[in-house]
Amino acid sequence: MANLQVKGIDDDLYELLKELAREKGRSLSQQVTLMLKEYLAKERGLEGAKRPAELLLELAGSWEDERSAQEIVEEIKAARRSSRKLKGGWDVPP
């Protein structure tokens, strides 16, 4: 992944960026990267393009299956394999 160094940023602008990043729970680098991506998307006419998270939410639970939930659960349980890893119990320190 590439790095970008920006020189000559006005102190007030830098403080505003830091404050915005803090408010959004992001690092300064994450905030600037997000802002650049959003700006470039608007400039290129991709304003309406969906973000990966939006696409994932749309796809979640979107498949179709003729089977009932119980049949799906039974198939999952039948496909499980026994593991010897836990036969002796958990080794949890006191």
MDAnalysis code that builds the backbone (N, CA, C; Angstrom):
import MDAnalysis as mda
import numpy as np

u = mda.Universe.empty(282, n_residues=94, atom_resindex=np.repeat(np.arange(94), 3), trajectory=True)
u.add_TopologyAttr("name", ["N", "CA", "C"] * 94)
u.add_TopologyAttr("resid", np.arange(1, 95))
u.add_TopologyAttr("resname", ["MET", "ALA", "ASN", "LEU", "GLN", "VAL", "LYS", "GLY", "ILE", "ASP", "ASP", "ASP", "LEU", "TYR", "GLU", "LEU", "LEU", "LYS", "GLU", "LEU", "ALA", "ARG", "GLU", "LYS", "GLY", "ARG", "SER", "LEU", "SER", "GLN", "GLN", "VAL", "THR", "LEU", "MET", "LEU", "LYS", "GLU", "TYR", "LEU", "ALA", "LYS", "GLU", "ARG", "GLY", "LEU", "GLU", "GLY", "ALA", "LYS", "ARG", "PRO", "ALA", "GLU", "LEU", "LEU", "LEU", "GLU", "LEU", "ALA", "GLY", "SER", "TRP", "GLU", "ASP", "GLU", "ARG", "SER", "ALA", "GLN", "GLU", "ILE", "VAL", "GLU", "GLU", "ILE", "LYS", "ALA", "ALA", "ARG", "ARG", "SER", "SER", "ARG", "LYS", "LEU", "LYS", "GLY", "GLY", "TRP", "ASP", "VAL", "PRO", "PRO"])
u.atoms.positions = np.array([
    [0.850, -1.173, 0.000],
    [0.000, 0.000, 0.000],
    [0.894, 1.234, 0.000],
    [0.548, 2.206, -0.780],
    [1.360, 3.412, -0.929],
    [1.156, 4.374, 0.235],
    [2.138, 5.210, 0.452],
    [2.064, 6.275, 1.450],
    [2.042, 7.608, 0.722],
    [1.412, 8.594, 1.341],
    [1.330, 9.924, 0.766],
    [1.670, 10.929, 1.848],
    [2.610, 11.797, 1.561],
    [2.977, 12.841, 2.502],
    [2.517, 14.170, 1.915],
    [1.808, 14.952, 2.709],
    [1.308, 16.237, 2.242],
    [2.016, 17.328, 3.037],
    [2.672, 18.217, 2.341],
    [3.422, 19.291, 2.991],
    [2.665, 20.608, 2.889],
    [2.911, 21.465, 3.844],
    [2.382, 22.821, 3.789],
    [0.911, 22.947, 4.138],
    [0.388, 22.035, 4.976],
    [-1.015, 22.130, 5.378],
    [-1.149, 23.222, 6.439],
    [-2.109, 24.077, 6.245],
    [-2.405, 25.147, 7.199],
    [-2.707, 24.533, 8.574],
    [-2.201, 25.137, 9.635],
    [-2.407, 24.608, 10.989],
    [-3.879, 24.485, 11.354],
    [-4.684, 25.473, 10.950],
    [-6.120, 25.424, 11.257],
    [-6.793, 24.248, 10.548],
    [-6.430, 24.031, 9.290],
    [-6.987, 22.909, 8.540],
    [-6.584, 21.587, 9.189],
    [-5.330, 21.490, 9.584],
    [-4.838, 20.271, 10.233],
    [-5.618, 19.989, 11.512],
    [-5.853, 21.010, 12.317],
    [-6.607, 20.833, 13.562],
    [-8.051, 20.423, 13.279],
    [-8.648, 21.021, 12.235],
    [-10.015, 20.628, 11.862],
    [-10.074, 19.169, 11.437],
    [-9.095, 18.733, 10.664],
    [-9.046, 17.331, 10.236],
    [-8.894, 16.397, 11.430],
    [-8.002, 16.763, 12.356],
    [-7.802, 15.941, 13.551],
    [-9.083, 15.864, 14.379],
    [-9.771, 16.992, 14.523],
    [-11.008, 17.032, 15.297],
    [-12.089, 16.170, 14.648],
    [-12.221, 16.282, 13.339],
    [-13.212, 15.481, 12.619],
    [-12.914, 13.991, 12.762],
    [-11.648, 13.620, 12.615],
    [-11.251, 12.217, 12.753],
    [-11.588, 11.716, 14.157],
    [-11.301, 12.518, 15.160],
    [-11.582, 12.128, 16.550],
    [-13.086, 11.934, 16.759],
    [-13.896, 12.865, 16.204],
    [-15.355, 12.778, 16.324],
    [-15.903, 11.518, 15.663],
    [-15.291, 11.125, 14.569],
    [-15.760, 9.960, 13.808],
    [-15.126, 8.658, 14.290],
    [-14.206, 8.751, 15.259],
    [-13.568, 7.541, 15.775],
    [-12.575, 6.931, 14.807],
    [-11.939, 7.782, 14.012],
    [-10.969, 7.310, 13.034],
    [-9.611, 7.948, 13.312],
    [-8.594, 7.340, 12.750],
    [-7.279, 7.978, 12.784],
    [-7.299, 9.106, 11.758],
    [-6.364, 10.009, 11.879],
    [-6.261, 11.104, 10.915],
    [-6.059, 10.551, 9.509],
    [-5.220, 9.546, 9.396],
    [-4.957, 8.934, 8.099],
    [-6.220, 8.309, 7.511],
    [-6.984, 7.603, 8.339],
    [-8.232, 6.987, 7.861],
    [-9.223, 8.050, 7.399],
    [-9.321, 9.139, 8.161],
    [-10.270, 10.191, 7.821],
    [-9.913, 10.856, 6.501],
    [-8.649, 11.181, 6.318],
    [-8.216, 11.836, 5.077],
    [-8.415, 10.891, 3.891],
    [-8.099, 9.619, 4.065],
    [-8.291, 8.647, 2.991],
    [-9.768, 8.560, 2.599],
    [-10.646, 8.491, 3.590],
    [-12.087, 8.429, 3.319],
    [-12.552, 9.681, 2.587],
    [-12.090, 10.843, 3.027],
    [-12.489, 12.089, 2.384],
    [-12.011, 12.152, 0.935],
    [-10.804, 11.675, 0.687],
    [-10.294, 11.650, -0.683],
    [-11.119, 10.714, -1.557],
    [-11.446, 9.535, -1.030],
    [-12.252, 8.580, -1.800],
    [-13.616, 9.169, -2.138],
    [-14.256, 9.808, -1.147],
    [-15.576, 10.389, -1.377],
    [-15.500, 11.510, -2.413],
    [-14.476, 12.336, -2.310],
    [-14.309, 13.438, -3.261],
    [-14.103, 12.894, -4.673],
    [-13.221, 11.919, -4.811],
    [-12.946, 11.363, -6.134],
    [-14.173, 10.675, -6.716],
    [-14.953, 10.017, -5.892],
    [-16.176, 9.372, -6.368],
    [-17.143, 10.415, -6.919],
    [-17.255, 11.537, -6.232],
    [-18.135, 12.608, -6.717],
    [-17.603, 13.205, -8.016],
    [-16.316, 13.410, -8.084],
    [-15.698, 13.989, -9.277],
    [-15.854, 13.082, -10.493],
    [-15.833, 11.801, -10.269],
    [-15.924, 10.844, -11.373],
    [-17.362, 10.417, -11.659],
    [-18.301, 11.024, -10.964],
    [-19.704, 10.700, -11.192],
    [-20.135, 9.396, -10.553],
    [-19.383, 8.939, -9.559],
    [-19.741, 7.696, -8.875],
    [-20.466, 7.979, -7.569],
    [-21.028, 9.140, -7.478],
    [-21.679, 9.587, -6.263],
    [-22.702, 8.570, -5.746],
    [-23.435, 7.978, -6.662],
    [-24.459, 7.030, -6.269],
    [-23.944, 5.620, -6.050],
    [-22.656, 5.409, -6.281],
    [-22.093, 4.066, -6.123],
    [-22.174, 3.640, -4.665],
    [-22.505, 2.404, -4.469],
    [-22.652, 1.893, -3.109],
    [-21.309, 1.507, -2.523],
    [-21.186, 1.719, -1.242],
    [-19.973, 1.335, -0.529],
    [-20.027, -0.163, -0.259],
    [-18.872, -0.778, -0.021],
    [-18.848, -2.224, 0.242],
    [-19.783, -2.639, 1.375],
    [-19.843, -1.863, 2.434],
    [-20.713, -2.207, 3.561],
    [-22.186, -2.202, 3.142],
    [-22.564, -1.256, 2.313],
    [-23.946, -1.196, 1.830],
    [-24.273, -2.417, 0.973],
    [-23.348, -2.803, 0.120],
    [-23.560, -3.991, -0.713],
    [-23.688, -5.245, 0.143],
    [-22.843, -5.357, 1.157],
    [-22.888, -6.517, 2.039],
    [-24.235, -6.602, 2.749],
    [-24.731, -5.478, 3.239],
    [-26.028, -5.483, 3.921],
    [-27.159, -5.870, 2.978],
    [-27.068, -5.456, 1.741],
    [-28.086, -5.840, 0.769],
    [-28.058, -7.338, 0.488],
    [-26.855, -7.903, 0.464],
    [-26.723, -9.317, 0.147],
    [-27.047, -10.228, 1.329],
    [-26.921, -9.722, 2.526],
    [-27.149, -10.541, 3.722],
    [-28.569, -11.097, 3.708],
    [-28.660, -12.396, 3.745],
    [-29.963, -13.049, 3.783],
    [-30.719, -12.995, 2.470],
    [-30.029, -12.736, 1.371],
    [-30.738, -12.539, 0.119],
    [-30.885, -13.814, -0.727],
    [-30.285, -14.931, -0.284],
    [-30.419, -16.133, -1.087],
    [-31.796, -16.751, -0.874],
    [-32.185, -17.571, -1.803],
    [-33.475, -18.244, -1.705],
    [-33.235, -19.734, -1.614],
    [-34.041, -20.394, -0.803],
    [-33.912, -21.824, -0.600],
    [-35.308, -22.383, -0.351],
    [-35.609, -23.468, -0.991],
    [-36.934, -24.071, -0.858],
    [-37.092, -24.812, 0.468],
    [-35.961, -25.123, 1.112],
    [-36.024, -25.886, 2.358],
    [-36.459, -25.003, 3.521],
    [-37.001, -25.650, 4.545],
    [-37.363, -24.910, 5.752],
    [-36.104, -24.645, 6.566],
    [-36.203, -23.738, 7.516],
    [-35.063, -23.428, 8.376],
    [-34.610, -24.680, 9.116],
    [-35.556, -25.508, 9.553],
    [-35.226, -26.729, 10.284],
    [-34.435, -27.693, 9.404],
    [-34.809, -27.817, 8.149],
    [-34.078, -28.686, 7.235],
    [-32.645, -28.188, 7.015],
    [-32.479, -26.894, 6.921],
    [-31.138, -26.313, 6.728],
    [-30.284, -26.570, 7.954],
    [-30.866, -26.371, 9.140],
    [-30.136, -26.601, 10.391],
    [-29.726, -28.067, 10.493],
    [-30.616, -28.978, 10.152],
    [-30.304, -30.405, 10.206],
    [-29.163, -30.764, 9.253],
    [-29.156, -30.157, 8.081],
    [-28.081, -30.414, 7.125],
    [-26.734, -29.912, 7.681],
    [-26.751, -28.746, 8.292],
    [-25.519, -28.200, 8.872],
    [-25.006, -29.110, 9.982],
    [-25.911, -29.550, 10.852],
    [-25.510, -30.434, 11.953],
    [-24.959, -31.750, 11.432],
    [-25.574, -32.292, 10.372],
    [-25.125, -33.566, 9.819],
    [-23.739, -33.441, 9.172],
    [-23.406, -32.252, 8.700],
    [-22.122, -32.051, 8.031],
    [-20.971, -31.836, 9.013],
    [-21.277, -31.630, 10.274],
    [-20.224, -31.391, 11.267],
    [-19.422, -32.653, 11.528],
    [-18.162, -32.456, 11.814],
    [-17.273, -33.569, 12.135],
    [-16.789, -33.425, 13.562],
    [-16.642, -34.527, 14.233],
    [-16.180, -34.518, 15.616],
    [-14.713, -34.108, 15.661],
    [-14.358, -33.370, 16.679],
    [-12.975, -32.928, 16.834],
    [-12.418, -33.483, 18.137],
    [-11.188, -33.944, 18.082],
    [-10.540, -34.460, 19.282],
    [-9.973, -33.338, 20.143],
    [-9.927, -32.162, 19.624],
    [-9.303, -31.046, 20.326],
    [-9.923, -30.804, 21.703],
    [-11.215, -30.982, 21.824],
    [-11.887, -30.658, 23.067],
    [-12.308, -31.879, 23.876],
    [-11.933, -33.073, 23.444],
    [-12.351, -34.287, 24.160],
    [-11.835, -34.326, 25.586],
    [-10.646, -33.764, 25.808],
    [-10.061, -33.756, 27.149],
    [-10.525, -32.584, 27.985],
    [-11.378, -31.745, 27.462],
    [-11.859, -30.578, 28.180],
    [-11.018, -29.361, 27.853],
    [-11.397, -28.293, 28.418],
    [-10.706, -27.016, 28.204],
    [-9.524, -26.897, 29.143],
    [-8.406, -26.455, 28.652],
    [-7.256, -26.152, 29.491],
    [-7.285, -24.681, 29.815],
    [-8.052, -24.333, 30.834],
    [-8.190, -22.939, 31.224],
    [-7.410, -22.724, 32.513],
    [-6.467, -21.785, 32.509],
    [-5.700, -21.535, 33.741],
    [-6.602, -21.031, 34.855],
    [-6.303, -21.415, 36.094],
    [-7.170, -20.971, 37.217],
    [-7.119, -19.485, 37.448],
])
